[in-house]
Amino acid sequence: MELSVPPSPIHLAGLRQATRACLRGVASEAADDVVLALNEAATNAILYGSRGGQPVQVVVHVNHDVIEASVLDHGPDLPTQPPTDADTDALGVRGRGLWLLGRLVDEVRLERVRHGTRVTLRRQMRPRAG
């Protein structure tokens, strides 16, 4: 699935629906985790990285036993790395999104690319331990 999401939170419901459709047949726990994580990453991209009204690019692929999703924005700054569990007490209202991503998926990769910032999420389809 590849989508171009207009830079407004009102389009996030459509993104969630399209992602659910793409993940039809994937175990519900893994699909739920990816939908929530992708929604969080896209929300951040829309609110903080969608400079000049540029759309946010979203890609979701299911390969063998891994779901990989990415969100590309056109923002100027690379977000900080996800905080660890030990850091959660120090978190304010902002900054919990990356922590949440780290709890929902197996890997969160943040990279500055030519056109902005890409967040890549990877989640094994097997049930997560503890």
N, C-alpha and C positions, 0 to 999 in steps of 0.2 A: 504494500500500500504506500502510495506517495500522495501527500496533500500539501497544498499551499493554503495556509490558514490566515485570513485577514487579521490585522493587528487589533482585535477587540475581544474581550472576554466573552462576549455573547456567542462567539463561534466555538467555544470550548465544548459545548454539549454535542455539537455535530462531530467534533474530533473524537470524543468519547464513544459515540455511536459507531463511527467508522472503524475505530480501533477494535471495538467489541466484535464487529462483523468480520474483521480481518482475523481475529483470534478465535473464531468459531471452531470448535473441535479441540481447543487447547484446554487443559485442566482448569477448572474455575479459579482455583487459588492463584495460579500463575497469571491467568488472564486478568483477574481483579488487581493483582499487584502491578502489572504493567500498565493497565488503564489508569490507575491512580498516579503512578509515577510519571507517566507521559503527560497526564493532565497538569501535574505540578510543574514539570519542566516547561511545558508550553505556556502555562500561566506566567512563569518567570520571564520567558522569552518575550511574550506580548507586553508585559508591564515594564520590563527593564531593558529589553534589547531590540525593540521594534522601532528603531530610529527612522524618522521620516516617513512613517506609515508603511514601511516595508512589510510584506507578509512573512510569516514564519513557515519554514519548510519542515515537514514532518515525514519521516520514513519509518515503516515498520516491516520487518522481515522475520519469517519463521523458518529456521534452518535446522533440520534434524531435531535436536532436543534443546535448542536455544532460541529465545525471542530476542531480537535486537531492534531497538527503536532509537531514532535520533531526532533531535530538534535543532534546527539551525536558525539563528536570529541574525540581525544586522547591526548589533550593538557594538559599542566601542570597547567595552571592558570584559575581561575574563573573570567569571565569578571565582570566589575562593574555593578551596577544596572542601569536601564535606567534613563537618566536624565529627569527632569520635563520640562515643557514648559518654566518655568522661567530660566532654565539653558541654553537654546538654544543659547543665545547671547554669552555665554562664550565658546561654543564648537569650537574646531578647526576643521581641516579637518577630523581627526579621532574622533570616539566617536559618530558620528551621526547615526550609524547603530542601536544601541539599542534605541535611541530616535525614529527612524523611526518605529521600531517594535512596540513600544508602541502606535504609532498613527494608525497602521494598524490593530492590533488585540486587543481583549478585555483584554487579560492577557498574560504576558511574565514572565515565571518562569526560573530562572537560578539556576542550582544546580551542585555541584561537586559530581561526582559519581566515583565508583571504577576505571572505565576505562578512565575518562576524564571529560568533561563538557557537560551537557545536557541543551539545550535550548528548552523549551516547550512553544508552542504558542496555545492559545485558542481563537476561534472567533465564536460568535453566528452567525447563518445564517440569522437572521433578519437584516433589514437595520440599519446601525449605525446612531445614533442621531448626528446632527450638526457636 
